[in-house]
Every structure is written in structure tokens, then in C-alpha cells.
């Protein structure tokens, strides 16, 4: 008697004889003789009783064919055989169609899922082939039935599902000081410790690139200025020693001389030791500038992931007030403003200015001049973004202005928005930590399912019941993925689990990573709060106070449940304002197919990112800040605030400063400013003209707008998917105060 069945994908499931009966019945209904219940039951019982205890699907179907051929209904056998062949072709056709779209470099949601990834190159194609064939394996072997159903029915999206079998983690904030002091080994050869600024810059690049190949998300340096500052001094000492050799004078007392700043100044009018000191400083500044220039150039040209993608990198800086730290910041900003290659804007690293009271908040603060410079650079190059260390949820009780290691207690973020700071299982820090994985709930679909409930209170109650269930499913799915990740060995991540991750020094190569990864976070994301509120109330939170009240109630509930999950599973759960890219259109497209075009809900090609006011809603920057600000405290897994500026921002850096000050006023954690920037794809020329058809520098018509897609820049919108292109078209500027 058959008891279990081996499915085509290798899974073993319980035997269900009704599936045999159903298949025969379908074949009979396509014949003139019609259905014969007695024969169906006879064949079903014979196969069930006479079969082996465990049989494959193919063996059972062969037995059905044999029984039908030996019966009086050979016409049914013919239909059954034809149906089997059709199903076999259909299964292969789906994979075939996907592969052909990749091979023929079709522009669609498969090949344009990630705008930073060129799926048209050979390496890019290989990545997509692997990605699209790995996802079904994950569905069949690594997900519970409950989770598979949630994904299949468009309630849940598991990010980076193609990387699930690799057990890789999402991202990490690099403790670069460890790399610079001790060097590192990533499996083949070793990098020696840094002794000068040039080497420190290169090691920073190599660290980011190497870790990118071990992880499926982004890489960040949490205190770029603090980490590189010592190597400015080392390089300065080298320059002083060179002057000693040239002059024969003993200048060792200058090696560690306290300096107010490293500024390149003319030597005219200086003599003696003052001239020699300034010469050494000038040479040091030049070396720092070249090193920062090389760092940015490398981060835009060094490829990872099989040569397919530049490193998804971020650097945080702005709070080092030492002369050396200020030199790093200043020269980094100068080279960013100048641009790379033909003067084009650097796409990576995403630069993040850490703004702090007493450091760069007021004109009398030590780094206020550099903050002004950062706003000028942002007005031309989109970066840096701005991280508000004074937001109530970004503060640490351990931070002290006189602490040389205070950066350990400063929150840092990944450029697109991922935030890691709070920690139930270790120090409250961003350093050496990152996100383990995250999944996003389609709260719009939950709301659509409640639209026909006439009574408002009942409608909201049912919505929260549905939300509660999906939060449970998502938390369980993230826990199950983490339990799978725990089985990985440290040797599988030769840099991450040897030099970067918090606590990794306790691991041997053959130890699992289970004992240290709980320092990371699990993110429960959401998308489309605006459309969700329209479905529930008729208006979104940007246009209606009652809708805003409900929106805050929804996200607060999610935050509270995440805290409960943290206790239940003993992990660091947090709520993430999802940076949806491909997902923004995928959820919408499937919901529209089932429910039709619902005004304000499914009538556009995309759902609004996380808790943002819709991009098409015209309002002031202040109103947008007032609406979105309260969500930042609730979404500690990551968030971002955007303002769209009109005109040429390079002429108005004060407007950038006004927006950053607004972030402080409204307790916003992280934000950035978008503005118009055209770029010639042939010569790299850029300007801010509203409409540009011909490049004024080279006459090319091969032009593009440089735009931010979800938190990072993309050099060409040719790689954007249709949903994000539709969103880009709908974006309006935020005017007034």
C-alpha cells in the first residue's frame, strides 16, 4: 500500500489517493464517454493497494496509464497521456521563457529587478540564471507551507530569496580600524597593516569589496573619518622625515606636534621651521586628496559578484574634530564635488554626514564649516545624505564629546536606509553588526480585502486581525531563516567571520556562526502605507489627519509586535520602512490583476515606498516632514526622509541646510535631498536644466537624468524597472517652508 510520495523536486509527502481520482476524472471529462465513477474508484483502489509503500509521482502516473490502457476506456488513457505531456512541457516552458528573456536582454522586472546590477553582461546573465533557478528550490525545500502560501498569495515578499541557500547575511558596518591595524586574510594571501594614508584607502576598498562577495546586501564603514585619521598623521611624519633628509635638520619634535588643521597654504613669506612645517602639511594634504580620489574612483569601478555589480557601499563621517579627521572629511568632499572620470557624479559610496549638536550644528561648532561644505556638495552631487545623531532614538547615553572613541556610540546607517543600533545581546552600537535578513508585508492587500466591510470599526478590526496573522507568519519565517543561517561555518565567510562581525574573534574556522549572529537584526518591512490608508479610509496620511492617526496606529502596532517577537524568539527584531524597488511594482501588478484598478490604491504602476507621502502629492517640505517624522522612531530597522527640490540646487546650498535643520526640528533620523541633474552618457557633462535634448559640451543626444531610486543613485534610468520609471514620472517638488 502506498504511504508516501516522492515529488519531482525530491520532497517526500503523504500519499493522497484523491489526486489520482481527480486526474482520471479530468481526462474522462474530455472524452465522449464522460465520467465513470465506478472505474475511477476501481483504478484508484488498485493502485493504492498494490503500490509500494513509497513511490515517485512519475511511477504512480505510469501505473495510472497502464490501468487505463488495460481497461475498456482506452480513449481516457490517450487523454491522460496527452495531459501528462502538456504538463511536462508547461513546467519546462516557464524556465525556458525566463531564460530567453535573460538571453535576449529583455527589459522587464526580471532583468531590471536591481537598477545597480547590469543583467545584460555575461556575468550579469549568469547571476540571473542562478537567481531564477534558485528561488523555486527555496520555495520547495526551505520554506514552510504557511510561508509559501503567504508568498504565493502576494501577502509577503522574502528579500534576497535567491541567496537563502547560501546562508549569507545581509549587511555589516565594517570596523575598519581592525583591518587597518592588523591587516586581513580572505582565503588567498594576506593584506598587511596600513602604514600610510594611501594604503589605508586601498584597504578600505578591498575590505568592502571582499565582504560584498560574502554577503547579499550592502557594505558600510561607520566612522570613515575616525578610522583614516591616524594615517594622515603617519603620512605627515613621513613628509617631515623627508624634509629632515633634505635639510639635515632634526625635526622630530614636529612628528606629534598638535595642529589645528591640515590646510594647503602658499609657502611665500614663510621661512625656517615654519616653512618646513607648512611644506610637510601641503604634501600631506595632497596625498590625502589623492587617496580620497582613489577611494571614490575604486568604489565606482571595482566589481563584485562575478564582475556584475560595483560594491553597494556606504561611508558615514562628520564627527571627527581632530585636524587629521577634518582633513579626511575636507578632501573627501572636495573630490566628491569635483566628480570622477569626465566629471560625472560618483554613484558609490553612498556618503552619509553625521550631524551632531556641539560638533557641526551651530556656526561656532568645530565642524560647522565642513557641514556647510557638505551641503554645497550635496547640492551638486546628491551626496552626502544626512544622519541626525540628535534624534531621540539615535542617541546613546555612552556618548561623550571628550571620548576619542565616541564613534562607537554613534549610530551609522547603510545608504539606502538600513539601520542597526539597539541590541538585546551586546553593546548598543552599529559597528560590527548588520541585518541578517528581512521580509516585507503587503499591507495594501490586507486593506483591500477589508474594503467591502461597511462598518468602519469592523473594517479596521478585521484589518488588524489580518495584519496580526501576517506579522506572526513573517516573524516565524525570519526566525526559520536565521536558524538555517546559524548552521553556516565561519570558514564560509573568511573576512566577515574572521575580522568584521562583532564577536567573530571567538570562532574557529570549523565553528558554526550560531553563537555570534544574534548580534544582528531581523527586519519586518512594509510597503504602501498610503495606499493601505486610502483603501481603509478613502484618503492617505498626507491629506487627512484621521488617516495619519490610523497610519501611526498601524505602524505602532507593528513596532509593538516586533518587540514581542524579540522576547518570544530571543532575536533583535525591528520594523523596516522597506526600500522597495522591484517589489513596488510586483505587489501592485498582482493585486490589480485580482481586484482591478482601484482609485488611489491599485491605479498606478507602483505602491508608495513604506510610510512616505505619495510622490505625486503636492505639499510643502515642512508638511511632508510633519507627516513622516513620527514613523522614524517606529521604524528602527531603517527609514529615510526625502525632499524633492526644484531648480539648480548648486546655486542654493542654503536650501539644503534648511532641510537638514528641519530634520532636527521634527526629530527625523535620516534624510536626503533630490534635485534635477542631467548627465551626458558620452562625455559625462552635467547640468540642472529642466529639459535638455542636446549636450552643450559634445553635442550628444545620449542624455539621462541622474536620479535616486530608493536611497542610492543610478547612473542611467535605462536599468530602472517600469514601476520605478512610473514613480519617477509622478514625482513632484516640495516647495515652501
N, C-alpha and C positions, 0 to 999 in steps of 0.2 A: 504494500500500500504506500502511495506517495505521501510523504510528510513535509518535505521541504523542497524548494525550487531554487536552482542556481540561475539568477538572471544574467542577461547578456553582459552587464557591467561587472559581474563577479559577486554581487551581493547575494546572500542566502536569505530567503524569505519563506514564510509559511505557505503551504500549498492551499490554493483556493479553487475547488472544482468548478465553481460558478463561472470562472473565467473561460474554462473550456466550453461550457454550455453556451455562454454568450457569443463566443467566436463562431460556433457551429450555427447558432440561430441567425446571426448576421449573414452568413453565407447562404442559408436556406431562403431568407427573405429576398435574395437576389435571383432566385430561380422560379420557374413556373409552378413547381410543385409546392412552394411555400413551406411553412414551418411544420415540422413533425416532432411534437413534444416527446412522444414515446421513444423515437430513435435518438433524440438528443440525450435523454436520460440514460438510455442503454449504453451509448458510446461513452458518455461521461463516467458512468459507474465502472465500466470495463477497464478504462484507462486508469482510473483512480485506484482500483483494487489490484490490478495486475502489474502496475508500475513498480519501479524500485523505490526505496524509501527516500532517496534524493535523486532528482532528475533535473536536467537543464531545460530551459524553455524550448530550445530547439528540439530536444529529444521528445518532449511532450507534443509539440506540434507535428513532428514526424509520425507519432503514434496516432494522432487525430487523422492525418492524411490517410494512413494505412487503413484505419477503421472505416473511413468514408469510402475508400476505394473498394473495400470488401462488402460494402452494404449495397442496397438497391438504389441508393441515391448518389450515383457517380457524378451527376450534374452538380451536386453540392461540393463534392471533392474538387472539381475543377474550379469552382468559385473560391473555395478556401485556399487552394494553391495560388490562384491569381492574387488574392488578397495578401497572402504572405509575401509574395514577390513585391507587391506595391509598397508594403510597409518597409521592406528591406531597402528598396530604392529611396523611399522618403527619408529614412534615417541617414543614409549616406548623402542625400541631396542637400540637407541642411548644412553639413560640414563643407560640402563641395561649394555651395553658394557663398558661404563666408570666406572660404579660401580664395575663390575667384575675385571677390570684392577686394581682398587684400592684394592679390597678384596684379589686378588691373588698376591699382591705386585709386579706387573709387573714393570720393569724398563723402563719407557718411559717419554715422555715430560710432561705428566700429573703428574706423581708421582715424577718426578725429576725436576720440574719447579724451585724449590728453593733448592740449594745444602745445605743450612744451616737448612733445615727442613726435619726431618725424617718421611716420609709419610708411613712408614711401621708399626709404632707403632699404638696402638688403638686410641690414641689421634690424631695422625697424619692422620689416616684414616678418623676420624670424621671431621677434618679440610678440607680434600679434598672432602668428600661428600658434606659438606656445600658449599665449594668454587664452585664446578662444577654445583651445582643446583642453586646457587645464580646468576651466570653470565647470564643465559637466562632471569631471572627476570629483571636484569638491562637493557638488550637489549630491552625487550618488554615494560618496563614501564618508564625508567629513561633517555633513550637516544632519541634524535630527529631522524627522519628518515634519515636526511643527515649524521649524525654521524654513525648511524647503517650501512649505505651503505659504508661509508669510512672504517669501521672496517671489514665488510663482504668482501670487495674487497681488503683487505690487504694493504691499504694505511696508516692505523692508528692503534695504539695499546694503549688502556687505561690501565695504570698500576694499579694494585690492584683493578681491577674492581669488584672482589668478595666482597670487603669491601665498595663499593659505597653506598649500602643501609644503612650502619651503621652511615653514615655522619662523620666518623672519619677522622682525618687529617693524614698526612704522618709522620712527624718527628718534633723534637723540641730539641733545645740546652738548657739544664737544668740550671737555676740559682740556683745552689746547695747551695749557701750561704744562700738563704732564707730558704731552707729546714733545713739546719744545725742550723740556729739561732732560728727558730720558730717551728720546727717540722712540721708534717702534718697529715692530716686525709684523707684516701682514701675510706671512707664509713663505715669501721668496725674498731673501735679502733683508737687510735691516737699514733703517734710516738713523743716522747719528743725531745726537742732540744738536740744537742750534747754537751758534756762537755769534751770529751777526744778523742784522735785520733781513738781509736777502734770503738767508737760509730759513729763517722763521716764516717768512712769507710763503716760500715754496712748501714747507712742511704743513702749513695751514691748508694749502690747496690739496696736497696729497692725502691728508687726513680726511678731508671732506669727500674727495673722490673715492677713496678706498672704502669708507663706510657706506657710501651710496651703493656700492656693489654688494654689500652685505644686508641691506635693508630695502624696504619697498616704499619708504616715504622720504621726507626731506632731511637735510643736514643743517645744523646751525652752530654758530660759535656765540656763546652767551656774553662774553666780555672781551671783544676783539681788541679794544684799546688797552685794557689792563694786561692782557696776555702778551702783546707785542712790545709794550713799553720798555721792558728791561733790555731788549735787543737794540733799541735806539741808543741806550747808554753804552752798551758793549761796542756798538759801531762808532760812537763818539770817541771812546777810549782808543779804538784803533786809529782814528784820524789824528788824535793828539799824539799818539806814538809815531805816526808818520811825520808830523811836524818836528818831533824830537829828533828823528833821524836826519831831517833836512837841516836843522839849525844847530844840532849838537847840544841843545839845552835840556835840562831836566824839568819836565812839565808834569811830573807825576801827581803834583798837588791839584792838577786840574781834572784828573780822572773822575773823581767823585764830587767835584765842585757843584754845589747846589745852584741850579739855573732856574730863572723864572720861566723861560720859554726857549724853544728852538726855532729861531726866526732867521731866515736868509736875509742878510743885510750887506750893503756895499762895504768894501774894506777901506775905501778912501777916507782919509782923516784919522785912521787908526794906526798905531804903531806899537811895537813891543809886544808884550804878552797879550794885550787886548786884541791886537791884530791876529795873533796866532790862534787865540781862542775863537774869534769870530770865523776865521778860516775853517777851523775844525767843525764848527757848528754848521757852516754853509755846506761843507762836504757831507756832513751827516744828513742834513735836510734833503740834499739831492739824492742820497742813497735811499732814504725813506720814501721819497716820492717815486723813485723808480721801482721800489719794492711794492708799493701800493698799486702802481700802474700794472706791474706784472701780475699781482694777485687778481685784479679785476679782469685783465686780459685772459689769464689762465682759466678763471671760473666761467668765462664765456666761450672757451674753445676746447677745454679738456672734456672728453666724453666719457660717460659711464654707461652701464647696462648694455654691453655689447656694442659700443660705439654709436648708440642710437640717440642719446639724450645728454645734454650738458647737465652738470650736477645741480640738483634742485637745492640751492644753498641760500643761507641767510647769515647775516652777521649783526650782532647787537653791540652798540657802543654809545659813548657820550658822557659818561660819568667819571672818567679818569681825569683828575685835575692836575696831575703831575706834568712837568714840562715835557717829558717823554710821551706820555699818553696824549697830550694835546697835539704833539707833533704827528702822531699816528692819525688822529682824527682829522687834522687840518689837511694833511697831504692826501688822505683818502678822499676827502670831499673835493679837493682840487682836481684830482684825476677823474673823479666821477663827473664833475661838471664839464670837464674837457671832452669826455667821451672816449670810446675805443674805436680802433680801425679808422674809418673815414669820418670820425666824429659822431658816430651814432651812439644812442643811449645803450648802456650796458643792461642786459636783461637780468643777469645774476652777478654777484649775490644780491638777494633782496636785503636792502640796508634798513636798519631799524635804529632810530635815535631814541635813547632812553632819557626822557626829560624828568628832572628832579628838582624840587624846591631846594634852594641853597646851593645848587650846582649850576643850573642853567635857566632858572625860572625868571629872575629879575636882572635888570641891567648891571647891577653890582655883583652878580654871581660870577664866579671864576670862568665858567664855560659859556657864558651868555653870548660872547662874540662868535663862538663856534656854532651855537644854536642858530644865530642869525644866518650864518653861512650855510647851515644845513637847510634852512628854509629857502634860501636862494637856489641851492642845488635842486631841491625838490621841485621848485617852480620850473626848472628846465628839464629835469631827468626823472620825475615821478618819485624818486627815492632821495633821501630816506623816508620811510614811514615813521610814525611817532608812537612810542610806547610811554604811557603815563604812569610813572612809578609812584605817583602820589594818589592814584585811585585807591579808595579804601581797601579794596580786595587785592591790590598789588603791593601792599606794604608788608614789611617784616619787622617784628619787634627787635630782631637781632641787628638791624642796620644801624651803623653809627658813622658819622661823617669822618671821624678820625681813624677809622679802621682801614688799614691798607688792603685788607681782603674783603671789603664791604660788598664787592660784586657777587660774592657767594650768596648774599641775601637779597639780591635784586632779581626780580622776575625777568625772564627773557622769553622771547616768542619765536616761533617759526614764521617766515614771511607771510604765508597765506592766512594764518591766524592761530595755528595750534599753540596752546598754552599749557605748560606744566609747571606747577609751583607747590600747591598743597600736597602733603604726603603723610599718610597714616602710618607708614612703615619705615620712616627715616627722616632725615633733615628736610626742612622746608626750603627747597632750592630748586632751581631749574637745571643746574649743572649735573651732567652725567645721567640725566633722565630724559624720558621721552614718552610718546604714546605707543602703546603696544598694538592696538587695533581699534577701529571704530566702525560703527554701522549707523545707518540713517533711517529714521521712521518717516513714512509718507503721511504726515498728519492731515494733508489735504484730503486724501482718500477717506480717512476716518470721518472727516467732516461731511463730505459728500454723501456718505451713507446715512447721515442723520438729517439731511435736508428736508425730507418728506414728513418729519415729525412736527406737527403743527404747534404743539405746546412748547414754548421756548425753554422752560425749565426742564421738561422731559428731554428735549433735544440735547441740551447741554449735559444732562446727567448721562445720557446714553453715550455721548461723545467721550466723556471722561472714563466711562466704563471700558470702551474700546481702546482708548489710549492706555489705560492701566494694563490691559492684557498685552498690548504690543510692547510696552516697556518691560514687562516680565519676560516676554519672548526674547527681546533684544539683549537684556542683561544676561539671560541664560546662554544665549548664543556667544556673547563676548567671553563669558566665563569658560565655555567649552573650547573656544579657540585658544584662550590663554592656557588652559590645561594641556592642549596639544602643543603649544609653543614651549611649554615647560620641559617637554621631552627632548628638546634640541640639546646638543652638546656644545660646550664652549668652543671647541675646535672648529665648529661650523662657522663661527664669526671671529676670525683671528685678530681683527683690530677691535671690534666693538666689545667683545668679551675678554679682551686682554688689557685694553688701555682706556676705554671710554666709559663704559656703563658703570654706574655707581655700585660699588661692592664687588666688581669683577675680579679684583686682585685676589680674592679668596678662592677663585675657581682654578682647577686644573684642566688641562685640555679635554680629558675624558669625563669631566663632571657635567651634569646637566645644568642648564641655566635657571632651574626652578627656584633656587634659593635667592636669586637677585632680581628677577624681573618684576616682582611685586612692587618695586620702586617706581615702575611706570604707571601709566593711566590707561583706562578703558573708556572710550568716548561713545556716548549715546547722542547721536546727532538728530537734527530735524530740519525739514525744508518746507517752505511755503506757508509761514505763519499768516502772511497777508491773505492768501487765497483761502486758507482754512477759516479765517475770521469772516471773510465775505460769504462763504458757504453757510456759516453758522448764524451770522448777524445781518448780512447784507452789505456790510462796509468793512474796510480794513482799518488797522490801527493808526494809520497816518491821517485818516479823515474823520475819525469818530472816537470820542473819549470812552464810550461804553465798550467799543471793540478793543481799545487799548487796555482797558481794565480786564477784559476776558483774556487777551493775549498774555498779559503778565500772570494771570491766574494759571493759564495753561503751562507756561514755561516754569513758573514757580513749582507747580505740581511735579513736573519732570525733574527739577532740581532736588526736590524733597525725596522723590522715589530713588534717585541716584544715590543720595546719602544713605538711604535704607539698604540699597543693594551693596554699598560699600561695607556695611556691617554684616549683611547676610553672607556675602561671598568672601569677605576679607580681601577686597581689592580697592584700588583707587578709581572709583567710577566718577565721571564728570559729564556734564551736559555740554555738547559742542554745537555752536552755530555753524552748521555744515557749509563748507565752501564748495557747493555743488557746481560741477562743470558739465560733464556728460549727463549726470543724474538729473539736472534741472529739466532737461527735455524728455528723458526716458520715462520718468514718473508721469509727466503730463500727457505724453503721447498715448500711453496705455489707458490712463483714466479717461481721456477724451473718447477713445475708441469704445469704451464700455458705457460711459454716461453722456456722451455727446458734448457739444460746445456749451458750456455754462458761463454766462457773462461774469467777468471778474474772477473766474475760477479756472476754467479749462480753455478759455477762448484765445489764449496766447500760446506760443510755442514752448513756453517755459514756466516753471514756478519760481517765485521770488526766492532768492537766497535767504535761508534761515529766518531771522527776525527783522530783516530790512524792510523799510518802507519801499513799496514798489518803485522801480527805476523810472517808470513813466509818470509818477505822481509829482506834480509841480508844487514845491514848497520851499521855504527858506531853509538855509543850513541850520539855523537855530531850531526850527521846528523839528527837523529830522533828528537833531541831537537830542531834543527833549523826549522824543518818542523812543528812540533806540537805546539811549543811555541806560535805563533800568535793566535791560536784558544782559548787559555786560557782567554784572555781578552774579547773575544766574547762570551764565554760560562760561564757567571757569575752565572748560576744556578748550576754549578758543572762541574768539569773536573779533570783529573789525567794524569800524565806522568809516563810511566813505562820504566824501563831498565832491560833487562834480562842479568844477569851476568853468566859467565862460571866458573867452578871450585868451590872450597871450599871458600866461602866468609868470613868464620871465620878467615882465615889467611890474609885477605886483607881488613880490615875496612877502610883503606885509599882510596880504590876504591869507597866505599860508599860516603865518604866525597867529593871526586872528582865529583861525580854525583850530589850531593846536591849543590856544588858550581856552577856546570853547570846550575842548575835551576835558580840560582840567575843571572848568566851571561845572560841568554836568556829570563828573565822575565817570567819564568814558575811559576804558582801559587801553585801547589800541585803535589807531585810525590812520587814514591816508587821504591824499587829495588827488583826484583825477582831473585832467585838463586836456585840451586839444594839442596833439603833436603829430605832424605829418613827417613821413620819412621816405626818402628816395631809396628804393631797394637796389639801385645800381651804384650810386655814389655815396649814399649814406647821409645826404643833406637833410636837415630837419628844420622845420619852422612850425608856427602855430596858426597858419591861415585857416579860415573856416572851410574854404573849398580850394583845393589845389589839384589841378589837372596835369600840369607840366612842371618838372623840376627846374627851378630857375638857375641851378648850377650846371647841370649836364644836359637838360632838355629831355630827359627820360619821362615816359608816361607810366613807368613801372613804380607806382607810388602806393603807399599804405599808411594807415593811421596806427601809431603806436598806442596800444590800449592795455589796460589792466583787465584780466579776465576774471579772476576770483581773488586775487591777492598778489599775484605775480604778473609780470609783463610778458607779452608775447610779441616777438619781432614782426610777425605778419599775421593778419587775421585770416589768411588762407587756411590756416590749421584749426580754425575755430569750427565747432560743430554748428548745425543750423539753429539750435535753440539759443546758443550764446550769441550768434550773429543777430538773431531777432531781438534779444535783450539789448545788445549794443545799439541797435537802431532805435529802440524805445527810450534810451537814456535821456534825461533832461537835466539841465543845470540847476543847481540850488543857489538862489540869489538872495541878496539882502542879509540882514543880521538877525 
